[in-house]
């Protein structure tokens, strides 16, 4: 699963929608379930809420994955 998440550049910022379930890479590695809270085109970041950790933080789209990953359907 981790190899699938590491592959590719991630979504374009314009593809992320508020409330969308995603998987986000935490600082220091590891992927966790998250939801998009907002996007900031000026800073080229999306603010996400890490569902299981109760943390909200800004991330570059390269640290976010969407689509058919098994973890996403469980958010």
N, C-alpha and C positions, 0 to 999 in steps of 0.2 A: 504494500500500500504506500509506504513512504517513497519508494522509487517513482510511483505514479504521480505523487504530489510534487516531487522535486522537478519532474519533467515539465518543460515549457516555461514561458515567461509570465504566466498569469493573465488575468483579464485586463482589458482597457478600463480606465476609471469610469468612462461613460457607460460601460456595461453593468456597473454595480448599482443596485437599487436599494433604497432604504427598506429595511426589514428582510432583505434577502439573506437566506441561510448560506454560509460559506465555511470554508476551513481556512484557518489563519496560522501562519508560522510564528511562533513565539520567539522573542529574542533569545539567542542561545540555542535555538533549534527546537524541534518538536512541533507537531501540528495539532491544533485544537479546534473544536467546534465554535463557530462565531456567527454573529448576525451584524449586518451593516447598519450603523446608526446614522451616518451621514457621509457625504463626500465633499472634498475641498479641492476643486480643480486648480486653484491658485497654488496650493501647496503640493498638488499631485498626490494626495493621500486620501484614504478612506478611514473613517473612524469606525471601529468595530467593537462589539461587546463580546468578550470571550465567555461563552455561555456557562461553562463549568467552573470558571474561576472568579466570576463576578468582577472582572476588570474591563475597563473601556480604554482603548488606546488607538492612536493613529498609526496606520500602516501604509506602506507603498503597495500598489497593486501586485507587485512581484511576490509579495508575501501572502497573497490571498489566492485561493482556488475556488472555482465554482463548478457546477455541472454534475456529472455522474459519479462522484466519489461516494462510497458507502457511508462515510461519516456525515455527509451533508444531509442525507435523508433523515437522520436522527436528531437534527437540531430542533 
